[in-house]
Amino acid sequence: MTVPRRGFLKKGILGGALLLIGGGAGLALRSTRLGKPPRKPLRLLAAGEHAVLAAIAARVVPGDGAPPAWPSAEAVDCAGKIDALLALAHPAVGEDFKRLLGLFENGLTGLFIHRSPTPFTQLAPSDQDARLEAWRRSRLTLLRSGYQALVRLVHATYFSSPEVYPVLGYPGPPGVPT
Amino acid sequence: MSGRLLGPNDARGELTPDFCVVGSGAGGSMAAAVLAQAGARVLLLEEGGHHTRREFNMEESWAYPTLYQEHGNRATEDLSIMILQGRAVGGGTTVNWTSSFRTPPATLERWASHHGVELDGAALAPHFAAVEERLNIKEGNPDDVNRNNQKLWDGARKLGWKPELIRRSVKGCARLGYCGMGCPLDAKQSALITYVPDAIAAGADLLPDCRVARLEGGARVSAVHGELLDASRDRPTGQALVVRPRRGVVLAAGAINTPALLLRSKLGLGSGLVGRRTFLHPTVPIMALFEEPVEAFYGAPQSVSCHHFSDRGAKIGYFLETPPVHPMLAAIAFPGFGATHRRFAERLAHTQSTIALLVDGHHDDPGGLVRVDGTGRTKVTYPFGPDLQEAGVDAIKSMARVLLAAGAVEVVTLHEEPLVIKKEGDLAQIDRAPFGPLRHTLFSAHQMGGCPMGRDPKRSVVDSRGRHHEVENLWITDGSVFPTGLGVNPQLSIYGHARLFAQAIAKSG
C-alpha cells in the first residue's frame, strides 16, 4: 500500500513537462467517462477522479479470464475504499494522488507516453492495459512510481476484502482460543 | 501512585512533568518505565492510538491503516521501498513478528572501532537479560515452526547453511499467525502489555493520539509542542498541547520520526548528521510454490533464521527469514496486474515466502536520508547503489537455492518481470534480470540510524548513553541511535540500549 509523495511530479525537467501537459486535474478530467456512481459519498476524490480510479481498478483486478467466483473491483468497491483511505492521509498526499489520476487519464500525457491521445476511461480494455504497461515498464522512475501507487492501492483494498478470500484458498482469520 | 491513561481534558494548560517521553515503542516505553520507577514524574506521548487485544481482529484492512505509520503507506519517496513501521501505543512492538536477538558482537565491535561508540557486550548484557526475563524470551522452540518456516529450515540444513530457531517474545502463544496485526490473545509480550503498563504502574501518565509537532529551545529544550488528533479522521482536533518538562525530554519516535522531529524543530543539528545514515535492512522477498499446501498465513510468522551470509567480507551481507503470507501483504509484493497477478494470488495457500534482509551500513553504503519538506512532511530517500544491488542479486540466488533444496516445484522471483526457477541451471537468469528500485519488490520492517551515537560530536548526534551532544536535557532512546544496520531484528537491541540509557538519564537528568 503506497501513495505518492508530494513532489512526485516535480522531479526534473521531464516531471515538470508532464505536469504542464497534465494541465491540472480539472482540465484533464473534462472528457472522462464517468461510469457507475460511487456507492458512498466521496471523502477526497471528485466524481471524475473516482471514475478514473474505478476504471483502473477494473483492469487491475481480477484480470481477464477470471473464474466467475472472483469478485469484480466494482463489487469490492476498490475505488471507494481507496478514497476513504486517502482521506486519512496528509492533505498534500491526497492532492498528489488527485494529480496523478489526472495525469494518468489525460490524453495528452497518453500521447506523450504511449502514443494514444484518448483519455484512459475512453480507451478499449486492451488499450487501457497497454497504458498501464507503458507506465509499469517506463524508463522514467516517475512513471514507474505512479504505476506502483495506483496498482498497489487497488491490490491492497481488493485482497484485504473478505469476499475475495475464498478464491485465494484463504479461510480467513481463525477463531481465537478462549 | 499509579499513573493514568490521559484524554483531551487532561491535556489542557501547560503540563510540567519531570520528563516528557515522545513515543511509546520499545525505546520510549522502556525509558518511561525506568524513569518512573526511579521516582520521576513522566508524561509519555504517543501519536498513534491506544488499541487493545479485543480490537485486534486479524484483518489486514483494519490493522495496516490503524496500527502502521502513514496508514500502512509509508515508503521511500520514489515508492521503491515499502516501509512497515508501527504507529500505536507499543509502537513497533505492537505489530512486530516477535523475533528477539541481542545485538551481534560483530556489530558492537564495528560501532566501537569505526563509530566511536563507547559500549560493549558486557555493558549491555545485564540489560538484555532483564528484557528477556520481562518479555519471556526463551530458547527457540521447535514447536513454533510452521510449514513456511520449515521450508527455510529444511533447505538451509540440506545446504549446510546452519539455520537457527528464533527466540520469540511470547507467553502462551497459540501460533495464530497474526503478530503483525496485533496479538488478539496478548500472548505477544509487546510493550503495549509490558513496559507501558509498568510505566503507568510506576506513576507515568500516557497520552495517546497526540502528535508532537516541534521542540522549542536551544542549549536546552524548554517546551514540547504537540497537537491532539481526532483518530477517526487522523486530523488535529485543534487542541494544542504544551509540555514544559522540568528535567528533560526523551525522544523515541522511531528512526524516521525522531530525526524528522529534530529537523522540524531546527534543534540540535550542529553535527549535520541528523537524518543521515538511515538504515532500513532493505528486504528482498521471494516466493516458492509447493505441491502441498503451505498455508503460510497461519502459525508463528517467524521462527527460523539463517545467518550464513551475514558476513560476506568486502561484500554486503544478508540474512534469511520468512514473512507471513497474508492476502494483502502478498498481493502488494506480487508483480504485475490483471491475469498475470492473479496467477500468483490463486496459489496463495501453496506459496512459501522467504526474505533476505541486507545488512546495510557496514561497508561504504551511505544509508538513506530523512528530511522534512516545506509542508512539514517527512520524506525518506534511500540510494540503492551497486554494492547493495550485488547483495540483493546474490540473496535472490541463495533464496532460490534454499527453496529448491526444500523441494519447491518452482521458485518465482519478484522482479517486475518475474523469473521462474525450477532447477539450479535456471539461476543464471537472476544475474541478467534488471534489479533495483522499482525493478523488484523491496520493503523494510526495520528502521535504524539517523541520530547516530558516538564519542565525537562532529561524527555523531548523541553520546554512548543517548544524551544529545548539543542539547543538554535531551536524550534519544530508539533505534535512530544505531550507527549502522544491526544485522538482526531490532526490538531487543532497542529495549536493551534504552534500558541502559534510561538508567543513566535517571541519575543525571
Interface residues (C-beta under 8 A of the other chain):
Chain A: M1 T2 V3 P4 R5 R6 G7 R59 V60 V61 P62 G63 D64 G65 A66 W70 K81 L85 A87 L88 A89 H90 A92 V93 D129 L132 R136 R137 T141 R144 S145 Q148 A149 V151 R152 V154 H155 A156 T157 Y158 F159 S160 S161 P162 V164 Y165 V167 L168 G169 Y170 P173 P174 V176 P177
Chain B: N57 M58 E59 E60 S61 Y64 P65 E70 H71 G72 N73 A75 E77 D78 L79 S80 M82 A174 L176 G177 Y178 P184 L185 R233 D234 P293 F297 Y298 H326 P327 M328 A330 A331 I332 F334 G336 F337 G338 A339 T340 H341 R342 A345 E346 L348 A349 H350 D373 T375 R377 K379 E416 P437 L438
